[in-house]
Structure formats: C-alpha cells, structure tokens
C-alpha cells in the first residue's frame, strides 16, 4: 500500500482528547479564515485611503511577505522547542495587537511597514496551528489535513458574509479590522486550551534535511503556484469587480465569496479524494480547473462570468496545497517532516509573491492582464505534475468529526 501510513499503535491521548483537539484545531483554522476575509475585502478601501494605484498597492503588499517569510521558520523553530500549543497561544496575542495596523496606513510605505508587522503575526500563527493539525492527524489515524484547510475556506466565506453588512453600514476599515484582530486573537488564544500538548518531534524529522529531488521540487513548486493563484484571487478579485467591472463595494465581495465556498467544498471533500485517487491525477485536474476558472473570470468583462469563473477556480485550487503536502510526506527516501516543511515553505512564498506580482503587471498593462499570471501558474502546475510518481491509493476510510478510525473502518 503506497498511500500515507498512520501509526498502528494506540494514541498517547484518549479518544476524547483527540476529538476535542480536532474540533479545536478546526475552530482555529476557522477563526484565522474569518479574520483574513475581513482584510481581503477591505483591501480596496485601504488602497483608496492611502491613495495608491495598482502597482503601488502591489509593492506595498510585499510588506506582508517581508514579515511572514522570516517569521515562518522562526515560528517553526519555536514550535519545535516549546510546542505548537504554547506558540499558537503566544502569537495569538501578537495577532490581537498587529492585525488592524494596515487599516491606518495613509501612504504606500506606511502600508508596507504595517503589513510587515501584520505578516509576522499572520504567517507565524499559521505555521504554529498547522503543526498542531499535523499532530492531531497523526494521533487520529486518518487523513485530516484537507478538511482542516477546508474549514479555513468555509469560515472565510462566513467572514465575507460578516464583512458585507459591516461595510454597507459605513464602519471604517480602522474600526473593522482592529476589532476583528482582537476578537480572532482572543478566540484563538482561548481555543488552544483544547489542543494536544505537544511532544518532541521524531528524531528523523528534527535532524533530517529534505533532498531536492525532481518530485519534491515539483510538489513544492505546485504548492507555491497554487497559493499564488489563491492569494491573487483573494487580494485582487474584489478590486477587479469594483474597479474594472464597476460593481458596488458590497457586491464586489461576491467574487471572493464564491471562490471561498467552492474552495471550501473541495477541501472538505479532499480527504476522501486523497484516499481514493492518485495524487498526480488530482493535482493535474485541479490545475486545469483553476486556469479555466480565472480565464473565464477575466476574458470577457461580465460580472456573472467573473463570479462564476472565480468559483470554478476555487473548485480546482482547493485541494492542491493539502494534497501536495500529503504527497510530499510519502516520497520515498525523504523524511516526512522535512519534505512537508520544504513544500510548505515554497507554498507560502507563492502565496505572498502572487498579489504583488499581479499588481506590477496590472500597473504596466491592466488588471485583467495581471490575472494572466494566475492562468500561466495553473498551466505550469499541470506540466509539473508529470514529475510526480504515480501512487496507488491507500483507500483509507475518513471518518467524520467525533468518529474514531477504528469505528469507521471495514
């Protein structure tokens, strides 16, 4: 059996502890998704407030990358030293204090600096709670990672439903995002009470370095390109509908909302997909749907086609990142932890690089042309899947929340 292997021995924790930790981890992914949805939908307002054009906004968004990229490995090292529970709780305090800063920006460089601090909190906490997710998955005994990421997408949709009336009421970005950071940070901090206490990582995972084989490079590049597309749609779809298609601020959120709900659906079903189909096939299919979706959204300037196209993109892109992580952990001759870390690092680099890259192209040409970057990224993802070895599926039965693997298996 070539699919992912889970521990045969009983868990160190009781079933009740694992079940509670699974629910808590799902909730933390959700709180993070709700919070970031508020930011994504407020980007057009922050852009106007700071008096920026597309290119200036794209450069300012690089501040998020400048903060997140160094914060992620530091958060990983802290997690290995102190455990994911403590680190998630600690960074949640930073999240409360730093999340609203970009909304106060009045110029390009003030926004750049604010986003650096924003990126430290958002990127660091992401690494910490993903580490908890991997621990819960290991002790649960069946694939869960795609479902965790699905909860992020689902709750980001809830976030759009929250943001739309807040924006319609005329509440300022400063108040909106500051309150969001406080509420989400407190919720995450409290929820870590139900996390699994972290244990030292396996020796192999802590001392091994991933070997950059063609398959690992392909998976890392696919992860990076998939999150490039995701970040592009999250940051720029609202601006495209609002400026190019001249929709109202509240209506412009429909694109991200449609993208979020289809991506959430794909990810919530992704654990079962991962258990039944070859990863290379799933990744290639997702890349095709992603590219077709973005092409549909921008080829003809029509609001219905734009919303529908971004929704189709969500179907395709939804499972790519979680399945790339899972496939990396099964590569022969690689330490699973090191392989996952390598793919995740490339993935988040793509997420951070996409929006500023599209901003630069948009400034030189147009925002519709800028989205061509996402179309090209999808095509490259499809080609890179040829470097991934085929694997038979594990046919692992994926139980719902609250059902243990032994109770769901045949």
Buried (B, 14 or more C-beta within 10 A) or exposed (E): EEBBEBEEEEBEBEBEBBBBBBBBBBBBBBBBBBBBBBBBBBBBBBBEBBEBEBBBBBBBBBBBBBBBBBBBBBBBEBBBEEBBBBBBBBBBBBBBBBBBBBBBBEBBEBBBBBBBBBBBBBBBBBBBBBBBBBBBBBBBBBBBBBBBBBBBBBBBBBBBEBBBEBBEEEEBBBEBBBBBBBBBBBBBBBBBEBBBEBEEBEEEBEEBEBEEBEBBBBBBBBBBBBBBBBBBBBBBBBBBBBBBBEBEBBBBBBBBBBBBBBBBBBBBBBBBBBBBEBBBBBBBBBBBBBBBBBBBBBBEEEBEBBBBBBBBBBBBBBBBBBBBBBBBBBBEEBBBBBBBBBBBBBBBBBBBBBBBBBBBBBBEEBBBEBBBBBBBBBBBBBEBBEBBBEBEBBEBBBBEEEBBBEEBEE
